[in-house]
Amino acid sequence: MTHTLILKKPLAFFDLETTGIDPMKDRIVEISIAKALPNGEVVIKTQRINPTIPIPIETSLIHGIYDEDIKDEPTFKTVARSMAQFLDGCDLGGYNCNRFDIPLLVEEFLRANVDFDLKNRRLIDVQRIFHMMEPRTLKAAYKFYCGKDLINAHSAEADTVATFEVLESMVVRYDGAIVNDEKGNEIIIGNDVDILNKLMLNNNVDLRGHMVYNKEGKEVVNFGKHKGTLVVDVLQKEPSFYDWILKSEFPLDTKRKLTEIKLRMFNKR
């Protein structure tokens, strides 16, 4: 398989089949990655995973993977380091990946004690571009942009490859089109990952948005009684807030980001 995207570094499209939709509690049962290389080559890697927890029957009925199917597969912790190496130096792409797949993947890496940093990665969510232009499902998007029916929908590999093909068609279809981001800034669509990444930008500090950046670029709490308050002010006035976050069922990514802020405060003393 080859591609026509103009890339400066690899762009790894991926899709997850999971035990559910909660990144904190649920686990991966299958991951498929289509890594697009700058030379036009696409390398596909698909791996089923033993989630170590039961797959609810209602979930199995959607993706067709049952406990019996994955009981002899490796756990994510077993393959985490090789998976991180395969994704090393890659930007990430997928369908609705910014809200679900990426947060869950990061949680899995953190649970496996593998540092998977997003700081230097651009995130391309094909669903976001699609909903800006043509609010539909992946199946409809594939039919609309590629003129083909999506066979084996909810199979990680089929969905991954379809998402990748949809983006290629989008880039051609919308080349030169002007859209506005959430802040009203004009963006001209083009075959450039940097441009596409601008459509994905938000003000989240952590992936789930428990903390966000305000207009001054400072971190503020985005939930509960402290919503809208600077994180550093909360940590100074209510030190127990930090311990509460770490001991409660918040994503590991949220806990990591809060710890980074706390350490930064400590180092400024």
Buried (B, 14 or more C-beta within 10 A) or exposed (E): EEBEBEBEBBBBBBBBBBBBEBBBEBBBBBBBBBBBBEEEEBEBBBBBBBBEEEBEEEBBEEBEBBBEBBEEBBBBBEBBEEBBEBBEEBBBBBBBBBBBBBBBBBBBBBEBEBEBEBEEBBBBBBBBBBEBBBEBEBBEBBBBBBEEEBEEBBBBBBBBBBBBBBBBBBBEEBEEEEBEBEEEEEBEBBBBBEEBBBBBBEBBBBBBBBBBBEEEEEBBBBEEEBEEBBBBEBBEEEEEBBEEBBEEEBBBBBBBBBEEBBEEEEEEE
